[in-house]
Amino acid sequence: MSNKKYHRAFGVYGIYVKDGKLLVINKNGGPYINRFDLPGGSLEEGETLSEAMKREFLEETGLEMEIEENIGVIDFKLPWLWNQFTHVHHIAVYYSVKCIGGTIKLPEQFKGQDSLGAVWVSEKDVSLDNASPLVLKAFEWLKTKNLGINADIYKEWKVLK
């Protein structure tokens, strides 16, 4: 019997590549705080997956995106002490997106905003020490065009407060 208590997080995330670099955000909350993360996040009441993807990307980066492809869904499990939970089970829907407008700018800060702004990174710039599992999986997908089918499970995870 496990004494683990999982918080289930569900979100939509965009992979946007330009000149061989991936657009990521500097995360300001949750288990990925102070790491690079993919632009995206949770759905608001009544919002569709694609609506949430476009809204989250705009809020976190300043860019208007068009969805090119639903890449797939993958999940991650990792330790995270939050509220009464010991772990997070993060379910992520990945999209390939392209920019149709806007400019990268510092995001407006409001309750629930967890982006400190967007930056471009190459695969050599990221590691488990500075990036979320979502970013690492995005680079894997860029090489293989496959997200896999099994959850990525991190038995140890350091939240960078």
Residue, then its C-alpha position, 0 to 999 in steps of 0.5 A: m500500500s502506497n502512502k503517496k497522494y497525487h495531485r492530478a494536473f492537466g494542461v495543454y502545451g505548445i512546441y514552437v521552434k525557430d532557427g533550431k531553438l525552442l521557445v520556453i518560459n521561465k517558470n514562476g510556480g509549481p513543481y517546475i519553479n525556477r526552470f524552463d517550461l513549455p508555454g501552456g497550462s490549465l483550461e479555464e471553465g468551458e474552454t476547449l483544449s485549443e482555446a486554452m492552448k492559444r490563450e495560455f501561449l499569448e498570456e505567457t509569451g505575448l505571441e499569437m499562435e495557430i495550432e498545426e498539429n495535436i502531437g499527443v498526450i504524455d504524463f509525468k509523475l514526480p514528488w512535490l509536496w503541495n497542500q496535502f499532496t506528496h506527488v504530482h501526476h501531470i498529464a500534458v497534451y502537446y501541440s505543434v504551433k506556429c506564430i501568427g502575430g504578436t511579439i515576445k514580451l514580459p507577461e502581465q502578472f496576475k493571480g495564477q500567472d506563472s510565467l516570468g517571460a519567454v526565452w529561446v533555448s537549444e537542446k544543449d542549454v537544457s538539463l534536469d537541473n534547469a528544465s521541466p520534464l515537459v521541455l525535455k520531452a519536447f526535445e525528444w519529440l523534435k528528434t524522434k517525432n514520438l512522445g512514447i506511451n509510458a509515463d516519465i516517472y521521476k523518483e526524485w525531483k528537486v523543486l528549485k525555490 
